Amino acid sequence: MKTYNILFLCTHNSARSILGEAIASTDASGKLIGYSAGSTPGTSVNPIAKKIAIKLGYDAKKLYSKSWDEFAKSDSPQMDFIITVCDNAAKEVCPVWVGHPATAHWGFPDPSESSGSEADKEKAFNEVAMGLTRRIQLLTSLPIDKLDHLSLTSKLKEIHRNAT
């Protein structure tokens, strides 16, 4: 079975994009290899995002904030899909990606900005994780290998509209 590389982008690469990387990589279909990056990466991964990723079975050693420049290099893994998960990253000028992957914006509120009790904060992270899981499941249910670039881009955008 062919696998597809998917890169999740956010500004700081500490919460939403990290969750996308972990969820895509641990999805039962086995079709995706998840990656994540940020335009201005933070110094650490949010502890709640890290907890969720590890609970999914994702390797804790892979959980670190990194720049999207790492994935614009000629020797980087070639991405099939690029998904922005925060509004700021969606508005920024991204690097030119090798292979011109299908792109879309799947915006989610920043769970690290949630307030209240620890349970309230975990609930906000879990809501983002559930939203990403749903979209990733919809993506992996597509006949990806049979769709052209324009159709894939359209389907990625449709997935977000239909999953909300």
C-alpha positions as CSV (number, residue, x, y, z in Angstrom):
1,M,0.0,0.0,0.0
2,K,1.3,3.5,-0.9
3,T,1.7,5.9,2.0
4,Y,1.3,9.7,1.7
5,N,3.2,12.4,3.5
6,I,1.1,15.1,5.2
7,L,2.5,18.2,6.8
8,F,0.5,20.2,9.3
9,L,1.4,23.8,9.7
10,C,0.8,26.2,12.5
11,T,2.6,29.3,13.8
12,H,4.4,27.9,16.8
13,N,4.2,24.1,16.1
14,S,3.3,23.3,19.7
15,A,-0.3,22.2,19.8
16,R,-2.6,21.8,16.8
17,S,0.0,20.9,14.2
18,I,1.7,18.5,16.6
19,L,-1.7,16.8,17.1
20,G,-2.2,16.5,13.4
21,E,1.2,14.9,13.0
22,A,0.5,12.3,15.7
23,I,-3.0,11.5,14.6
24,A,-2.1,11.1,11.0
25,S,0.9,8.9,11.8
26,T,-1.1,6.7,14.1
27,D,-4.2,6.4,12.0
28,A,-5.3,2.8,11.6
29,S,-5.4,3.1,7.8
30,G,-1.7,3.3,7.7
31,K,-2.0,5.5,4.6
32,L,-0.4,8.6,6.1
33,I,2.9,9.7,7.5
34,G,2.4,12.8,9.5
35,Y,4.8,15.7,9.9
36,S,4.4,19.1,11.5
37,A,6.1,22.5,11.5
38,G,5.7,26.2,12.3
39,S,6.5,29.5,10.7
40,T,8.0,30.7,14.0
41,P,8.4,27.5,16.1
42,G,8.2,27.6,19.8
43,T,10.7,26.2,22.2
44,S,8.6,23.2,23.4
45,V,5.5,21.2,22.7
46,N,2.4,21.9,24.8
47,P,2.3,19.3,27.6
48,I,-1.4,18.4,26.9
49,A,-0.7,17.9,23.2
50,K,2.3,15.8,24.1
51,K,0.1,13.7,26.5
52,I,-2.5,13.1,23.8
53,A,0.1,12.2,21.2
54,I,1.8,9.7,23.5
55,K,-1.5,8.2,24.4
56,L,-2.1,7.6,20.7
57,G,1.1,5.6,20.6
58,Y,3.2,8.3,18.9
59,D,6.9,8.3,19.6
60,A,7.7,11.0,22.2
61,K,11.1,11.5,20.5
62,K,9.4,12.9,17.5
63,L,7.5,15.5,19.5
64,Y,9.4,18.8,19.1
65,S,8.7,22.2,17.5
66,K,10.4,22.7,14.2
67,S,10.5,25.3,11.4
68,W,8.7,24.7,8.2
69,D,12.0,25.5,6.5
70,E,13.1,22.0,7.4
71,F,10.5,20.7,4.9
72,A,11.3,23.1,2.1
73,K,14.8,21.6,1.6
74,S,15.6,19.5,-1.5
75,D,16.5,16.5,0.7
76,S,13.3,16.7,2.8
77,P,10.5,14.2,2.5
78,Q,8.3,15.3,-0.4
79,M,4.8,16.2,0.9
80,D,1.7,15.0,-0.8
81,F,-0.5,17.2,1.4
82,I,0.0,20.5,3.3
83,I,-2.7,21.5,5.9
84,T,-2.6,24.7,7.8
85,V,-4.5,24.4,11.1
86,C,-4.3,27.9,12.4
87,D,-5.5,31.1,10.8
88,N,-2.2,32.9,11.2
89,A,-0.2,30.2,9.3
90,A,-2.9,30.2,6.6
91,K,-2.3,33.9,5.9
92,E,1.5,33.7,5.9
93,V,3.7,33.3,2.8
94,C,4.7,29.6,2.9
95,P,7.9,28.3,1.3
96,V,7.7,26.8,-2.2
97,W,7.1,23.0,-1.6
98,V,8.8,20.5,-3.7
99,G,6.3,18.5,-5.8
100,H,3.5,21.1,-5.4
101,P,1.4,19.1,-2.8
102,A,-2.3,19.5,-2.5
103,T,-3.1,22.2,0.2
104,A,-6.0,23.2,2.4
105,H,-6.8,25.1,5.5
106,W,-8.4,23.2,8.4
107,G,-8.7,25.9,11.0
108,F,-9.1,25.2,14.7
109,P,-9.2,27.5,17.7
110,D,-5.9,27.4,19.6
111,P,-6.5,25.0,22.5
112,S,-3.4,26.3,24.3
113,E,-5.3,29.6,24.8
114,S,-8.2,27.9,26.6
115,S,-8.8,29.0,30.2
116,G,-10.3,27.4,33.2
117,S,-9.5,24.2,35.0
118,E,-7.0,21.6,33.8
119,A,-10.0,19.5,32.7
120,D,-11.4,22.5,30.7
121,K,-8.0,22.8,28.9
122,E,-7.8,19.1,28.2
123,K,-11.3,19.2,26.8
124,A,-10.2,22.0,24.4
125,F,-7.3,19.9,23.2
126,N,-9.5,16.8,22.8
127,E,-12.0,18.7,20.7
128,V,-9.2,19.7,18.3
129,A,-7.9,16.1,18.3
130,M,-11.4,14.8,17.5
131,G,-11.8,17.3,14.7
132,L,-8.5,16.4,13.2
133,T,-9.2,12.6,13.6
134,R,-12.5,13.0,11.7
135,R,-10.9,14.9,8.8
136,I,-8.0,12.5,8.6
137,Q,-10.4,9.6,8.5
138,L,-12.3,11.3,5.7
139,L,-9.1,11.9,3.8
140,T,-7.9,8.3,4.1
141,S,-11.3,7.0,2.9
142,L,-10.8,8.8,-0.5
143,P,-9.3,6.9,-3.5
144,I,-6.2,9.2,-3.2
145,D,-4.3,7.4,-5.9
146,K,-7.1,7.9,-8.4
147,L,-7.5,11.7,-7.9
148,D,-5.6,14.4,-9.8
149,H,-4.0,17.4,-8.0
150,L,-6.9,19.7,-8.5
151,S,-9.5,17.1,-7.3
152,L,-7.4,16.4,-4.2
153,T,-7.1,20.0,-3.3
154,S,-10.9,20.4,-3.8
155,K,-11.6,17.3,-1.6
156,L,-9.3,18.5,1.2
157,K,-11.3,21.8,1.4
158,E,-14.5,19.9,1.2
159,I,-13.5,17.6,4.0
160,H,-13.1,20.6,6.3
161,R,-16.4,22.2,5.3
162,N,-18.3,18.9,5.8
163,A,-16.6,17.9,9.1
164,T,-17.6,21.1,10.9
